[in-house]
Amino acid sequence: MSVDIQHILSNMQAGLQDQAAKVKEATKHRDNFAQNIAKLEAQLNETKVVMDELEKVEEGRNIFKLLGPCLVLQDKEIAMQTIKNRHSHMSSELKKTEDNTKKYSEQIIKEQAALNDLAEKAEQIRRAIQQQQQA
């Protein structure tokens, strides 16, 4: 096999490996964001339960917030505002995370298509080289 053919095959292999690495990296990012979605959804549900429970509390009743190992007395309005802010923040984080998951899913499709195209071209080149060598 001539040096030029070996060089061509080596470059094809390197290109395929680089493209496969891009697919793998995008998949890793997407999977991490998907895991974060599950965590954020659980936290959001917990926050919603706390909001629902706070709404049931009658005026004048004591509300306590767990701060480390201590229970601290807290005003209902302040507690509601704090939990609503937390809920709002988590909702926006969830939206960003879902957007990032979608972005990486789209990138995976694009990178996988590029990998498939490279593999197809590599196969065509291999066939052409085989035919040339057989001739």
C-alpha positions as CSV (number, residue, x, y, z in Angstrom):
1,M,0.0,0.0,0.0
2,S,1.5,3.4,-0.9
3,V,2.2,6.1,1.6
4,D,-0.5,8.3,0.0
5,I,-3.2,5.7,0.5
6,Q,-2.1,5.1,4.1
7,H,-2.1,8.8,4.7
8,I,-5.6,9.1,3.3
9,L,-6.9,6.2,5.4
10,S,-5.2,7.6,8.5
11,N,-6.8,11.0,8.0
12,M,-10.2,9.4,7.4
13,Q,-9.9,7.4,10.6
14,A,-8.8,10.5,12.6
15,G,-11.8,12.4,11.1
16,L,-14.2,9.7,12.2
17,Q,-12.7,9.6,15.7
18,D,-13.0,13.3,16.0
19,Q,-16.6,13.3,14.9
20,A,-17.4,10.4,17.2
21,A,-15.9,12.4,20.1
22,K,-18.1,15.3,19.3
23,V,-21.2,13.1,19.4
24,K,-20.0,11.6,22.7
25,E,-19.3,15.0,24.3
26,A,-22.7,16.4,23.3
27,T,-24.4,13.3,24.6
28,K,-22.6,13.6,27.9
29,H,-23.7,17.3,28.2
30,R,-27.3,16.4,27.3
31,D,-27.4,13.5,29.9
32,N,-26.1,15.8,32.6
33,F,-28.8,18.4,31.9
34,A,-31.4,15.6,31.9
35,Q,-30.3,14.6,35.3
36,N,-30.5,18.2,36.5
37,I,-34.0,18.4,35.2
38,A,-35.1,15.5,37.4
39,K,-33.4,17.1,40.5
40,L,-35.0,20.5,39.7
41,E,-38.5,19.0,39.2
42,A,-38.2,17.2,42.6
43,Q,-37.2,20.5,44.3
44,L,-39.9,22.4,42.5
45,N,-42.5,19.8,43.7
46,E,-41.2,20.1,47.2
47,T,-41.4,23.9,47.1
48,K,-45.0,23.7,45.7
49,V,-46.0,21.5,48.7
50,V,-44.5,24.0,51.1
51,M,-46.3,26.8,49.4
52,D,-49.6,24.9,49.6
53,E,-49.1,24.2,53.3
54,L,-48.2,27.8,54.0
55,E,-51.4,29.0,52.3
56,K,-53.4,26.8,54.7
57,V,-51.8,28.4,57.8
58,E,-54.2,30.8,59.6
59,E,-53.1,34.3,60.3
60,G,-51.5,34.7,63.7
61,R,-50.2,31.1,63.8
62,N,-46.5,30.6,64.3
63,I,-44.4,29.5,61.4
64,F,-40.9,28.2,61.9
65,K,-38.1,27.9,59.4
66,L,-35.4,25.2,59.9
67,L,-32.0,27.0,59.8
68,G,-29.3,24.4,60.4
69,P,-30.1,22.7,63.7
70,C,-32.4,25.5,64.8
71,L,-36.1,26.4,64.3
72,V,-36.4,30.1,63.8
73,L,-39.8,31.9,64.1
74,Q,-40.7,33.6,60.8
75,D,-43.5,35.9,59.7
76,K,-46.0,34.2,57.3
77,E,-45.7,37.0,54.6
78,I,-41.9,36.7,54.7
79,A,-42.1,32.9,54.5
80,M,-44.5,33.1,51.6
81,Q,-42.4,35.6,49.7
82,T,-39.3,33.5,50.3
83,I,-40.9,30.3,49.1
84,K,-42.4,32.1,46.0
85,N,-39.0,33.6,45.1
86,R,-37.5,30.1,45.5
87,H,-40.2,28.6,43.3
88,S,-39.7,31.3,40.7
89,H,-36.0,30.9,40.6
90,M,-36.3,27.1,40.3
91,S,-38.8,27.4,37.5
92,S,-36.5,29.6,35.5
93,E,-33.6,27.3,36.2
94,L,-35.7,24.4,35.0
95,K,-36.6,26.3,31.8
96,K,-32.9,27.0,31.1
97,T,-32.0,23.4,31.8
98,E,-34.7,22.1,29.5
99,D,-33.6,24.6,26.8
100,N,-30.0,23.3,27.2
101,T,-31.1,19.7,27.0
102,K,-33.0,20.5,23.8
103,K,-30.0,22.4,22.4
104,Y,-27.7,19.4,23.0
105,S,-30.2,16.9,21.7
106,E,-30.3,18.9,18.4
107,Q,-26.5,19.1,18.4
108,I,-26.3,15.3,18.8
109,I,-28.6,14.9,15.8
110,K,-26.4,17.3,13.7
111,E,-23.1,15.7,14.8
112,Q,-24.4,12.2,14.3
113,A,-25.5,13.1,10.8
114,A,-22.0,14.5,10.1
115,L,-20.5,11.3,11.5
116,N,-22.7,9.2,9.2
117,D,-21.7,11.3,6.2
118,L,-18.0,10.9,7.1
119,A,-18.5,7.2,7.5
120,E,-20.2,6.9,4.1
121,K,-17.5,8.9,2.4
122,A,-14.8,6.8,4.1
123,E,-16.5,3.7,2.8
124,Q,-16.7,5.1,-0.7
125,I,-13.0,5.9,-0.6
126,R,-12.1,2.5,0.7
127,R,-14.1,0.9,-2.1
128,A,-12.4,3.1,-4.7
129,I,-9.0,2.2,-3.2
130,Q,-9.8,-1.5,-3.3
131,Q,-11.0,-1.2,-6.9
132,Q,-7.9,0.7,-7.9
133,Q,-5.7,-1.9,-6.2
134,Q,-7.5,-4.8,-7.9
135,A,-7.2,-3.2,-11.4
